């Protein structure tokens, strides 16, 4: 089941050439967002995220708990820490933990001075070239806050899963879409992957700092996987 959560929680790094203008909007210092994850309309997990900015640093924790029988698989926890810069989030360290099994834990350290990403997978070290703007599975969704307003240009999303680096391209739909979800009613910007085989779509709340409201994809078996906002607190 957590294979699906991993895909749904896919993370994206935004490599936009434009710089966020801080004077345009006051960014929140603390965000708590809760989501429900479903497969073909049936809920199987809840996600609770907390994002905090202190000075020029940030800390983010995302915890996924299964519902019913899926709870037996244990919690899935993502942790990301790093700096807040004029271009957005700059991760320093990322961790992924699956239940109490240390063999499933993943670690990634971002060495920006040497442009090197160092990962630890099942105790084995891996390295990859680090490029500007790269995010991790936890931080990617919060990087949208730092894009210029309004978002009009197509986006390139780059992220590490803790095992490797991935890159995605998105087209921005020109018309805003109104979404009614358990967490409220939101005007959203709809991002669609240029590669339809990826099958991932994002809806971002334009009046809530472009925070993620909905995530949708279809897996290789044709199942519809969805993550939807149920509660949001912003300070």
For each residue, the residues with C-beta under 8 A, 3 or more apart:
1: 4 5 44 45 66 70 73
2: 5 6 64 66 73 76 98
3: 6 7
4: 1 7 8 37 39 44 219 223 225
5: 1 2 8 9 37 45 47 64 76
6: 2 3 9 10 76 161
7: 3 4 10 217 219 225
8: 4 5 37 215 217 225 226 227
9: 5 6 47 62 64 78 137 215 227
10: 6 7 137 140 159 161 166 200 215
11: 135 136 137 138 139 140 141 159 161
12: 135 140 141 143 157 158 159 168 202
13: 133 134 135 136 139 140 143 157 158 159 160
14: 88 133 135 140 143 144 146 147 155 156 157 158
15: 131 132 133 134 155 156 157 158
16: 133 147 148 153 155 156
17:
18: 147 148 153
19: 86 87 148
20: 24 86 87 88 146 147 148
21: 24 148
22: 27 86
23:
24: 20 21 148 149
25: 149 209
26:
27: 22 53 145 146 209
28: 31 53 209 234 235
29: 52 53 54 235
30: 50 51 52 53 233 234 235
31: 28 49 50 51 52 142 211 232 233 234 235
32: 48 49 50 51 231 232 233
33: 48 49 51 211 212 229 231 232 233
34: 46 47 48 49 183 229 230 231 232
35: 46 47 49 227 228 229 230
36: 43 45 46 47 182 227 228 230
37: 4 5 8 43 44 45 46 47 64 225 226 227
38: 41 42 43 44 225 226 227 228
39: 4 42 44 223 224 225 226
40: 223 224
41: 38 224
42: 38 39
43: 36 37 38 46 67
44: 1 4 37 38 39 66 67 68 70
45: 1 5 36 37 64 65 66 67 70
46: 34 35 36 37 43 64 65 67 230
47: 5 9 34 35 36 37 62 63 64 227
48: 32 33 34 62 63 65
49: 31 32 33 34 35 60 61 62 63 138
50: 30 31 32 60 61
51: 30 31 32 33 58 59 60 142
52: 29 30 31 58 59 60
53: 27 28 29 30 57 58 84
54: 29 57 58 59
55:
56: 83 84 85
57: 53 54 81 82 83 84
58: 51 52 53 54 80 81 82 83 84 89 139 142
59: 51 52 54 79 80 81
60: 49 50 51 52 78 79 80 81 138 139 142
61: 49 50 77 78 79 138
62: 9 47 48 49 77 78 79 138
63: 47 48 49 75 76 77 78
64: 2 5 9 37 45 46 47 75 76 77
65: 45 46 48 71 75
66: 1 2 44 45 69 70 71 72 73
67: 43 44 45 46 70 71
68: 44 71
69: 66 72
70: 1 44 45 66 67 73
71: 65 66 67 68
72: 66 69
73: 1 2 66 70 98 99
74: 98 99 100 101
75: 63 64 65 97 99
76: 2 5 6 63 64 96 97 98 99
77: 61 62 63 64 95 96 97
78: 9 60 61 62 63 94 95 96 136 137 138
79: 59 60 61 62 93 94 95 96 97 138
80: 58 59 60 91 93 94 95 136 137 138 139
81: 57 58 59 60 91 92 93
82: 57 58 89 90 91 92 93 110 139
83: 56 57 58 89 90 92
84: 53 56 57 58 88 89 90
85: 56 88 89 90
86: 19 20 22
87: 19 20 90 132 133 146
88: 14 20 84 85 133 143 145 146 147
89: 58 82 83 84 85 135 139 142 143 146
90: 82 83 84 85 87 110 112
91: 80 81 82 94 108 110 134 135 136 139
92: 81 82 83 109 110
93: 79 80 81 82 107 108 109 110
94: 78 79 80 91 106 107 108 109 110 136 137 138 139 160 162
95: 77 78 79 80 105 106 107 108 162
96: 76 77 78 79 105 106 107 137 162
97: 75 76 77 79 104 105
98: 2 73 74 76 101 104 105
99: 73 74 75 76 104
100: 74
101: 74 98 104 105
102: 105
103: 122
104: 97 98 99 101
105: 95 96 97 98 101 102
106: 94 95 96 119 120 121 161 162 163
107: 93 94 95 96 119 120 162
108: 91 93 94 95 117 118 119 120 136 160 162
109: 92 93 94 117 118 119
110: 82 90 91 92 93 94 117 130 134
111: 114 115 116 117 118 130
112: 90 115 130
113:
114: 111
115: 111 112 129 130 131
116: 111 127 128 129 130
117: 108 109 110 111 127 128 129 130 134 160 165
118: 108 109 111 125 126 127
119: 106 107 108 109 125 126 127 128 160 162 163 164
120: 106 107 108 123 124 125 126
121: 106 124 126 162 163
122: 103
123: 120
124: 120 121
125: 118 119 120
126: 118 119 120 121 163 164
127: 116 117 118 119
128: 116 117 119 160 164 165
129: 115 116 117
130: 110 111 112 115 116 117 134
131: 15 115 134 158
132: 15 87
133: 13 14 15 16 87 88 143 158
134: 13 15 91 110 117 130 131 158 159 160 165
135: 11 12 13 14 89 91 139 140 143 158 159 160
136: 11 13 78 80 91 94 108 139 140 159 160 162
137: 9 10 11 78 80 94 96 140 159 160 161 162
138: 11 49 60 61 62 78 79 80 94
139: 11 13 58 60 80 82 89 91 94 135 136 142 143
140: 10 11 12 13 14 135 136 137 143 157 159
141: 11 12 144 211 212
142: 31 51 58 60 89 139 145 211
143: 12 13 14 88 89 133 135 139 140 146 147
144: 14 141 147 151 204 209 210 211 212
145: 27 88 142 209 210 211
146: 14 20 27 87 88 89 143
147: 14 16 18 20 88 143 144 151 155 210
148: 16 18 19 20 21 24 151
149: 24 25
150: 189 206
151: 144 147 148 155 172 189 204 210
152: 172 174
153: 16 18 172
154: 169 170 171 172 194
155: 14 15 16 147 151 169 170 172 191
156: 14 15 16 167 168 169 170
157: 12 13 14 15 140 167 168 169 170
158: 12 13 14 15 131 133 134 135 165 166 167 168
159: 10 11 12 13 134 135 136 137 140 165 166
160: 13 94 108 117 119 128 134 135 136 137 163 164 165 166
161: 6 10 11 106 137 164 166
162: 94 95 96 106 107 108 119 121 136 137
163: 106 119 121 126 160
164: 119 126 128 160 161
165: 117 128 134 158 159 160
166: 10 158 159 160 161
167: 156 157 158
168: 12 156 157 158 193 195 198 200
169: 154 155 156 157 193 194 195
170: 154 155 156 157 191 192 193 194 202
171: 154 191 192 193 194
172: 151 152 153 154 155 189 190 191
173: 177 189 190 191 192
174: 152
175:
176: 187 188 189 190 206
177: 173 187 188 189 190 203
178: 185 186 187 188
179: 185 186 188 203 213 214
180: 184 185
181: 184 185 186 213 214 228 229 230
182: 36 228 229 230 231
183: 34 186 213 228 229 230 231 232
184: 180 181 229 232
185: 178 179 180 181
186: 178 179 181 183 203 205 206 207 208 213 229
187: 176 177 178 205 206 207
188: 176 177 178 179 203 204 205 206 213 214
189: 150 151 172 173 176 177 203 204 206 210
190: 172 173 176 177 201 202 203
191: 155 170 171 172 173 201 202 203 204
192: 170 171 173 201
193: 168 169 170 171 196 198 199 200 201
194: 154 169 170 171
195: 168 169 198
196: 193 199
197:
198: 168 193 195 217
199: 193 196 217 218 219
200: 10 168 193 215 216 217
201: 190 191 192 193 214 215 216 217
202: 12 170 190 191 212 214 215
203: 177 179 186 188 189 190 191 212 213 214 215 216
204: 144 151 188 189 191 210 211 212 213
205: 186 187 188 208 209 210 211 212 213
206: 150 176 186 187 188 189 210
207: 186 187
208: 186 205 211 232 234
209: 25 27 28 144 145 205 234
210: 144 145 147 151 189 204 205 206
211: 31 33 141 142 144 145 204 205 208 229 232 234
212: 33 141 144 202 203 204 205 215 227 229
213: 179 181 183 186 188 203 204 205 228 229
214: 179 181 188 201 202 203 226 227 228 229
215: 8 9 10 200 201 202 203 212 226 227 228
216: 200 201 203 224 225 226 227
217: 7 8 198 199 200 201 224 225 226
218: 199 222 223 224 225
219: 4 7 199 222 223 225
220:
221:
222: 218 219
223: 4 39 40 218 219
224: 39 40 41 216 217 218
225: 4 7 8 37 38 39 216 217 218 219
226: 8 37 38 39 214 215 216 217
227: 8 9 35 36 37 38 47 212 214 215 216
228: 35 36 38 181 182 183 213 214 215
229: 33 34 35 181 182 183 184 186 211 212 213 214 232
230: 34 35 36 46 181 182 183
231: 32 33 34 182 183
232: 31 32 33 34 183 184 208 211 229
233: 30 31 32 33
234: 28 30 31 208 209 211
235: 28 29 30 31
